[in-house]
Amino acid sequence: MLSTYLAPHRTLLTIMIGIPIFLWIDSPYGDAVLRGNGQLIATFLVFIAFVIAYFKSPHRVKTAMLIGVVVGLTGEYLFSQVMGMYHYRFGNIPLWVAFAHGLIFASVFRISHKPWIKQNEQGLQKVLLIFAITYSIFWLIWANDWFGFLCTLGFFVVLFTAKKSRLFFLIMFAIVCYIEQLGTATECWYWPSTLLGVAGGIPSGNPPTGIAIFYFIFDAIILWVYLNLLHPSLKVRYQRFKLMKQG
């Protein structure tokens, strides 16, 4: 009975339980127990999870996950190493990050397409929207997080323009907030007190809210690569369908 009840919620439960475990493994606390091998073990676990999610996903998501490995690693290098927007504890980019972005994309896709989610889509959108607003305002007051608040405003613009993907991005927002809070609490990474660490710059929380806006950019790049470089014929068919629908 319990397994039957938990089955529709398995992906969400895996995220809620799995993320804090693997982040603890990669943290200084995990290193103390695992003799300095925390990040290596965390990378192995994320890679295994990526492979499992890959084979359980439809073809389109599989392709997006593979593109995501390249796009995610490129973005991490740009934002962390070049711009100094945030910093991992060893000053590097952990190898598990290369697989984590694609894994998050696949997980949110699976959750947003669950029957019980679809049946309660409108109500869930309202709840998650209230959460996003409340969380960003609370963190602005509590942590003087102006950078995160501005990112959240940008995220709301995305929600307004991407109506068909609204639930996907709201779920993404909540999960990214969860990951960021755990990642900074376990000291796996940290965000400077001002944007890019610039003295007198825009104040930022550790973590800032609204970082899901960067995941929207990540998803947009994946979609562009998929349609323009890998499947241009699919883009043409989509454009024709859109024109027919408008006509």
C-alpha positions as MATLAB code, in Angstrom:
seq = 'MLSTYLAPHRTLLTIMIGIPIFLWIDSPYGDAVLRGNGQLIATFLVFIAFVIAYFKSPHRVKTAMLIGVVVGLTGEYLFSQVMGMYHYRFGNIPLWVAFAHGLIFASVFRISHKPWIKQNEQGLQKVLLIFAITYSIFWLIWANDWFGFLCTLGFFVVLFTAKKSRLFFLIMFAIVCYIEQLGTATECWYWPSTLLGVAGGIPSGNPPTGIAIFYFIFDAIILWVYLNLLHPSLKVRYQRFKLMKQG';
ca = [
       0.000    0.000    0.000;
       2.767    2.442    0.952;
       4.750    1.791   -2.240;
       1.587    2.293   -4.303;
       0.949    5.643   -2.625;
       4.561    6.802   -2.949;
       4.990    5.765   -6.620;
       3.524    8.973   -8.166;
       5.683   11.085   -5.842;
       8.932    9.121   -6.238;
      10.803   11.746   -8.279;
       9.904   14.535   -5.865;
      10.816   12.432   -2.830;
      14.121   11.470   -4.435;
      14.955   15.151   -4.884;
      13.895   16.125   -1.370;
      15.905   13.318    0.252;
      18.741   12.778   -2.229;
      19.947   16.379   -2.630;
      20.715   17.049    1.066;
      22.496   13.680    1.326;
      24.821   14.217   -1.619;
      25.474   17.873   -0.709;
      26.427   16.789    2.807;
      28.806   14.239    1.255;
      30.462   17.013   -0.795;
      30.634   19.378    2.196;
      33.500   19.898    4.676;
      31.452   17.812    7.132;
      31.283   14.922    4.686;
      34.972   15.234    3.933;
      35.763   14.867    7.639;
      33.957   11.512    7.695;
      34.991   10.310    4.225;
      38.686   11.181    4.558;
      38.622   13.994    2.010;
      36.839   11.966   -0.681;
      33.445   13.670   -0.365;
      33.458   15.454   -3.707;
      34.625   12.334   -5.555;
      31.864   10.220   -3.997;
      29.268   12.939   -4.672;
      30.332   13.038   -8.327;
      29.934    9.267   -8.603;
      26.437    9.398   -7.061;
      25.255   12.254   -9.300;
      26.622   10.470  -12.374;
      24.724    7.280  -11.459;
      21.539    9.315  -10.901;
      22.091   11.035  -14.272;
      22.424    7.695  -16.070;
      19.275    6.296  -14.423;
      17.274    9.443  -15.255;
      18.646    9.402  -18.813;
      17.388    5.898  -19.573;
      13.996    6.627  -17.976;
      13.453    9.804  -20.019;
      11.839   10.227  -23.459;
      14.100   10.827  -26.446;
      13.712   14.625  -26.434;
      14.662   14.864  -22.758;
      17.625   12.529  -23.285;
      18.957   14.879  -25.953;
      18.313   17.899  -23.717;
      20.201   16.241  -20.854;
      23.265   15.647  -23.026;
      23.174   19.212  -24.346;
      22.732   20.348  -20.755;
      26.032   18.757  -19.700;
      27.921   20.981  -22.157;
      25.798   24.111  -21.668;
      25.783   23.748  -17.877;
      29.534   23.286  -17.625;
      30.127   26.263  -19.933;
      27.774   28.438  -17.874;
      29.391   27.360  -14.612;
      32.828   28.276  -15.925;
      31.583   31.682  -17.125;
      29.605   32.636  -14.018;
      31.862   31.111  -11.370;
      35.408   31.159  -12.710;
      35.343   34.149  -15.072;
      32.797   36.490  -13.460;
      33.170   35.343   -9.857;
      29.422   35.419   -9.284;
      29.710   32.528   -6.792;
      32.491   30.232   -5.583;
      32.732   26.516   -4.855;
      34.601   25.542   -1.716;
      37.730   24.300   -3.491;
      37.702   27.191   -5.977;
      37.013   24.689   -8.755;
      33.949   23.501  -10.642;
      33.024   20.096   -9.182;
      32.634   17.447  -11.871;
      29.190   16.528  -10.545;
      27.930   19.950  -11.649;
      28.310   18.874  -15.294;
      25.630   16.214  -14.769;
      23.543   18.037  -12.162;
      22.032   20.613  -14.535;
      20.766   17.989  -16.955;
      19.520   15.910  -14.036;
      17.560   18.843  -12.582;
      16.037   19.546  -16.003;
      14.931   15.912  -16.376;
      13.577   15.769  -12.812;
      11.501   18.948  -13.160;
      10.212   17.723  -16.533;
       9.103   14.420  -14.961;
       7.457   16.132  -11.982;
       5.618   18.713  -14.111;
       4.158   15.923  -16.281;
       2.911   13.729  -13.440;
      -0.869   13.093  -13.691;
      -1.526   14.330  -10.163;
       0.380   17.536  -10.959;
      -1.556   18.093  -14.188;
      -4.856   17.524  -12.407;
      -4.058   20.269   -9.898;
      -2.097   22.548  -12.223;
      -3.952   25.812  -11.592;
      -3.930   25.446   -7.819;
      -0.254   24.467   -7.756;
       0.658   27.458   -9.892;
      -1.020   29.782   -7.393;
       0.679   28.112   -4.407;
       4.122   28.185   -6.032;
       3.654   31.775   -7.171;
       2.737   32.835   -3.622;
       5.806   30.963   -2.386;
       8.069   32.737   -4.907;
       6.739   36.170   -3.942;
       6.838   35.517   -0.186;
      10.281   33.921   -0.266;
      11.860   36.706   -2.332;
      10.381   39.475   -0.144;
      11.365   37.675    3.068;
      14.935   37.148    1.854;
      15.123   40.776    0.680;
      14.245   41.955    4.199;
      16.170   39.277    6.100;
      19.367   39.145    3.986;
      19.261   42.515    2.146;
      19.091   40.438   -1.039;
      18.554   43.075   -3.716;
      20.337   41.038   -6.386;
      18.079   38.037   -5.791;
      14.994   40.246   -5.662;
      15.843   41.790   -9.049;
      16.407   38.295  -10.451;
      12.993   37.296   -9.110;
      11.381   40.241  -10.909;
      13.057   39.018  -14.112;
      11.735   35.550  -13.368;
       8.194   36.928  -13.102;
       8.620   38.481  -16.563;
       9.524   35.007  -17.829;
       6.386   33.577  -16.220;
       4.253   36.236  -17.890;
       5.643   35.486  -21.363;
       5.975   31.689  -21.111;
       2.411   30.714  -20.265;
       2.661   27.119  -21.510;
       5.776   26.471  -19.420;
       4.637   28.402  -16.351;
       4.227   25.364  -14.095;
       7.600   23.960  -15.209;
       9.407   27.170  -14.268;
       7.559   27.585  -10.962;
       8.574   24.055   -9.952;
      12.100   24.848  -11.130;
      12.120   28.004   -8.969;
      11.130   26.082   -5.836;
      13.644   23.284   -6.411;
      16.489   25.707   -7.184;
      15.713   27.611   -3.958;
      15.872   24.302   -2.079;
      19.203   23.366   -3.683;
      20.731   26.803   -3.115;
      19.754   26.927    0.553;
      21.200   23.470    1.162;
      24.318   24.108   -0.929;
      25.223   27.277    0.963;
      24.216   25.858    4.367;
      26.557   22.886    3.868;
      29.288   25.264    2.595;
      29.588   23.514   -0.769;
      29.545   26.988   -2.340;
      28.869   30.572   -1.354;
      27.752   33.865   -2.890;
      29.599   37.134   -2.121;
      27.721   39.748   -0.102;
      27.562   41.951   -3.220;
      27.022   41.049   -6.877;
      30.341   39.818   -8.371;
      32.018   40.721   -5.072;
      32.250   44.376   -6.138;
      32.719   46.755   -3.219;
      29.665   48.951   -2.850;
      27.834   46.899   -5.480;
      24.325   45.471   -5.428;
      23.778   43.632   -2.103;
      23.242   39.889   -2.447;
      22.020   37.165   -0.161;
      23.876   33.901    0.324;
      22.146   32.500   -1.642;
      20.243   35.108   -3.653;
      16.653   34.342   -4.616;
      15.485   34.307   -8.216;
      18.525   32.399   -9.476;
      16.068   30.198  -11.366;
      16.150   32.955  -14.023;
      19.548   31.572  -15.031;
      17.972   28.147  -15.409;
      15.519   29.727  -17.828;
      18.511   30.942  -19.855;
      19.946   27.427  -19.576;
      16.688   25.899  -20.865;
      16.417   28.482  -23.660;
      19.934   27.637  -24.895;
      19.135   23.911  -24.829;
      15.978   24.525  -26.855;
      17.865   26.692  -29.355;
      20.555   24.048  -29.869;
      17.937   21.309  -30.172;
      15.836   23.151  -32.769;
      18.479   25.037  -34.740;
      21.467   22.698  -34.749;
      20.113   19.191  -34.200;
      16.532   19.220  -35.517;
      15.967   22.236  -37.806;
      13.165   20.389  -39.638;
      11.256   20.175  -36.357;
      11.553   23.945  -35.967;
      10.078   24.459  -39.461;
       7.137   22.154  -38.670;
       6.537   23.990  -35.400;
       6.545   27.374  -37.143;
       4.083   26.109  -39.760;
       1.787   24.726  -37.063;
       1.920   28.055  -35.215;
       1.013   29.975  -38.374;
      -1.862   27.608  -39.109;
      -3.155   28.020  -35.567;
      -3.004   31.810  -35.837;
      -4.746   31.707  -39.195;
];
